[in-house]
């Protein structure tokens, strides 16, 4: 009888609005059911998918797939539109986007955040990521690879 072999998998997370949330949910499902004989050797993602990959990586690098799943859940709860102002803003943007089907309007983009929105998002990132610790963990020889990309990655 041969030595049991471990499966090695790499996971890529798609970014872009609802695709990102879908990726987060699928990733949570995978991580919560990850068989003991499976090693996640790499995670990658772009934009919001990069955040999903990094959150999962943060938990996995410590050897805890359940922690990775929890980190994803906590992050998405933190950025959800739970406050009345956020809900009003979301609905207004959706209504404007729908009006474009009926008349010519200037482009409305969720990617052009006002300064306060950028600051709010940066605060959420800092609450969920210890960037100095992540840099240290990335140099561990047994750490899964983490490959991320984003638009305007240097300027926010």
Secondary structure, DSSP 8 states (H G I E B T S, - for coil): ------EEEEEEE--STHHHHHHHHHHHHHHHT--TTEEEEEEEEETHHHHHHHHHHHHHTTT-HHHHHHHHHHHHHHHS--SHHHHHHHHHHHHHHHHTTTS------TT---HHHHHHHHHHHHHH--HHHHHHHHT-TTS-EEEEE-TTTTT-
